[in-house]
Amino acid sequence: MKLLRFGLRLALSASLGVFAQTATSEELSVATFLPPQHHSNTGMFAWFGKEIEARSAGSLTIKLYPAGQLGAGPVQQYKRVVEGVGDIVFGVSAYTPALFPKTMLAILPGSADTADQSTRAIWNIYEDHLADEYGDVKVLAIGTVAGNLLAATRDVSTMEGLKGAKLVPFAAMTTPIVEALGAVPVQMPVTEMYTGLSTGTIDATTSSYNNITPPWNFWDVSTHIVENVPTSFAVTYALMNKERYMGLSDEHRAIIDELAGLPMSLELAKSFDGADDKSKMMIEAATDKNYEWIVVSDEERAKMDAAVAGGLEAIFADYEGRGISNVRDIYGALNK
């Protein structure tokens, strides 16, 4: 009888253990406006999902909701994560610039040329200068996309060619720089740029190599692609709802903490730089395209850099007028 009772207790204990393990399993929803095949999904989020699942023995997983399934469009992504519409969201800082004024300084041309360089620079100053902009969320990643080309329907490889050109920058905050270059800034989401170039609504747009090839295909509607221009950046993020993060077990939070920050941000940068590398190979192999590839001369690049410096002064003055008195220090730290 004692053996029977002991066996029953053992069986009950085992079944409760299985139940407890199941009950503590967590699936985190990921809301992104980008399509499922986008490299941020197949790169960074795929890496993150595999890592948390392996480290948690399968008790912590993610489920991707791409293409705006949890809410259409990129503009409301920060609101969605704060309100818990998605446990995790992917977004672009420039769509809500008032929330991230200091982070937005990473958009500006400086010493970085690649997403990796720019992303590392952000994390070098994050604790000292940027962390207070993210108090309402758990930051998983902040990384950038490098805009180091101009895709155009006219030759914009010189200051003379830029004069009067309707140019789409990566962010509205760079308007003083665009104007200093002699161009006319036009705001337009990337999803409309192909049509804008093909219809003449715009003359040129800031571009990455990845924008030139599929899925964006700027090479089909551009007559000139211009290299060696001052590089600007789009700052992107992966953020987690703070209450959802705090509601996880200590074990699950520890796993996320190990991956969040610089490690996950570098995976994000790698996904963008990697996409650029693939596009470069496609560009080199393409033989059926009619655009002219132009590398800006050193003389013209020096003129462009001088114009950029003037535009930066206007941006710094605007920041100082809004009470961010250490803007030059932050920009300097980003571009050591």
N, C-alpha and C positions, 0 to 999 in steps of 0.2 A: 504493500500500500504506500509506504514511504517512497519507494522507488517510482511508483506510478505518479504520486504528487510531484516529485522532483522533475520527472519527465515532462509533466504538464506545464510546470513553471518554466522549464527550459524552452519548451516549444512556444509558450506565450511570450517569453522574453525575446526569442528570436523573431517572432512575427512582429512584435512592437518595434524591434530594431529596424526591420525592413521598412515598416511604416514610417518611422521617424526619418529614415534616410530619404524616403520618397517625399515626405512632407517638407523637407528643407531644400529640395531641389528648386532651382530658380532659373527661369528663362527671361532674359532681358530683351525687350523690343528695341529695335534700331530703326529710326525714321530718317530716311534720306530722300531728297527730291531727285537724286540722280538715278539713271537706269541701272538694272542689276549688273550689267557687264562693265560698268564704269570701274576704272582701276582703283578708286578709293574703296570700292566694295570687294573687288577680287584681290586687292592687295591688303590694305590696312585692316579692314574689318574681317576679312578671312583669316588673317594672322591672329587678330585679337580673339576671334571665336575659337580657333584651334588651341590657343594658349590657355584660355580660361577653362575650356573643357578638359584639357589634359591635366592641368594643375589641380583641378577640383575633382578628378576622377569621374567626370561627367555630371556632377551635381550643379554646375553653373554653365549655362549656355546662352547664346544669343539667337534671335530670329530677326532677319533683315526684312524690312518693309520698304522696298525701293520705289522709285518713280512716284513719290508723293502719296502712297497708299494710306498714310496716317494724316494726310493733309497736303493739299496741292501747293506747289510753289515754294521757293526758298526763303521768302522774306520773313515768314512767321516761325522759322525753325527755333530760334532762341525762346520765343514764347511757348512753343510746344514742349520744350524740355522743362522749362520752369513750371508749367502747369501739369506736367506728367502725361501729356498725350503720347509721348514716346519716352521710354526709360533712357534712351540714348538718342541723340540727334547728330546729324552732320550738317554744318551750315557754313556760311560765308560772312565774315565779320563786317564787310562793307555794306551789307544789306541793313544793318542796324548800327551805323557808325557812332551814334551818340552813346551807345553802351560801352564801346571799346575805343575811346579816343587815343589812348596811349598805345594800345596794340596796333592801331591803324598806322602808326609811324613806321611799322615794318613794311608797309606797302611802298614806301618812297624809294626811289633810286639811291643806292649807296655803294657799299663795298661788295655786296653779295651778287653772284651771278646765277646761282642755282637754288632750287628749293631746299636742298640739304644745307647749304651755307646759311641761308636766311633763317631756316628753322632752328638751327643750332644757335644763331645769334639771339633769337627770341628767348630761348630757354636759358641763355647765359644771363639775361637780365630779368627773367620772369619774377623771381622772388622779390627783388629790389624795387621793381617798377610796375609790374603788370598784374600781380596776383590780386590786388584789391578790386580789379574789374570783374572778377569771377566769384565773388562771395556767395552768390545765390545758386551756384551749380558745382558739381564735381567735374573738374577738367580731366579729360582723358588725353586729348591731343590738341595742339595748336601747331599748324604747319602751313607752308606756303606753296603757291604755284608761281613759277617764274614767267614773267611776260617779257621775253627778250627778242621779240620780232615785231615787225609791223607788216600786216597783210593789207594790201592796198590795190586800188584800181588806178593809181597814178604813181609816179616816181616820187617817193617821200624820203629819199636817201640823203637829201641835203636840206639845209635850213631854208633855201629858196623854194624847194619842192614842198616843204611842210607848210609854207605860208598859205593860210586860208583853207587848208585841208580839214574836212570834217572828220575828226579822229575820236574813236571810242577808247577811253582809258580804262584801266582795271577798276578804278574807283573815282568817285566824284571829287574826293579830297585832293586829287592831283590836278584839278582844273588850273591852278596858277602855273604849274609846270607846262601843261599843254599850251596854255596861252603864251607863256614865255618862249616856247618853241615856234610860235607864230601860227599854230593850228587852232581850230575851233572845236572845243570839247562837246561831244554828243554822248549822252548816257543811253546805254542800250544793253539788255541782257545778252549773254552769249548765245542763247537760243534764237535770237533775231539777227545776229550779225551776218550770217550767210545771205539772208534775204536783203539785208541792208547794203551789203557790197554788190549784190547782183542787180539791185534796182537803182543804185546811185544815191540812196538815202545817206550813206556815209562814203567817205573816200578811203578810209583806212581804219584799222582797229589794232589795238595791242593784242598780241597773240603769243602763245607758246608753240613749240614745234608740234605738240599734239593737236592743236587746233587746225593745223594745216592739212592734216590727213584725216581719214575716217576716225570717228563718226562725224566730225565737224565739217571737213572737206572745204576749208577755205581756199585750197589750191585750185578748186574748180571755178571760183568767182574772183580770183585775184590776178591782176596783170603784173604786179610787183610784190615780191616778198623781200623785206629789208632786214638785214642782220647787222649786229654791232651797234644797236641803239641802246640808250640808257635803260637798264632793266628795272622794271617795277614788279610788284608782287600782289597776288590775291592771297589774303590771309584766311585760312579755313580752320574749322574746329570740329572736334567730336566732344560733346558735353553730355553729362549724365545728370538726371534729376537727383537733387541732393537728398531728398527724403527717401527715395528708392535706394540710394547708395547706403544711407545710414540704417535702413531697415534690413540690410543683408547681415548674415552672420559675420562674426569676426574673421573667420577663415576666408569667406568670400571677399570681404573688403580688403583683406591683406593681399589676396591674389590680384585684385584690381589695382591696388596701390603699387605693386611691383611692376605692373605694365604701363600704368598711366604716366603722363609727363613726357620726358624726353624719349624713352623707348618707343612708345606708340606714335609720337610725333615724327620720329625718324622713319617709321614705317609709312606714315602718310607722305612724307617728303619723297621717300623711295618710290612710292607708287606713282607720283607725278614725274619725277626725274626719269623713272623707268619707262613711262609712257612716252616721254620726249625722246629717249634713246631709240625706242622702237620706231617712232615716227621719223627720226633722222635716217634710219636705214631705208624706210619706205621712200623718203624723199630722194635719197641717192639712187635708188633703183628705178624710180619712175621715169619713163621715157615718153609718155603721152600727154604731158602737161605743157601749157603754153605760157606760164608766168616767167618773168625774169627774176633771177635771184641776185640781189645786190648786197655787197658788203660795204657799209659806210666807211669812207676813207678816214684816216687818222685826223686830217684837218677838219673835216665836217663833224667828226665825233667830238673834237675839242670844242667846237662851237656849240654843239648840243649840250655838252656837260656844263658849259658856262651858263647857258640858258636855264638848265635844271637848277643850278646853284641860285640863280635869281628867283626862280619859282619857290625853292625851299625857303628862302627868306620870307616870302609872303606867307607861306604856310606856318612858319614858326611864329610870325607876328600875330597871326590869327589865333593860334593856340595860346599865346601869352595874353591876348586880349580876353580869352575865355577862362583865364585863371590857372592855366597849366604852365607855371613859370619855369619849370625845369625841362621844358620840351627839348631844348638843345642838348641837355645832358643825356636825356633818354636816347635821342637820335644818335648822339656821339657814341654812347655805350653799345648801341645796336651795330654800329659800323666801325668798331675797333679793328 
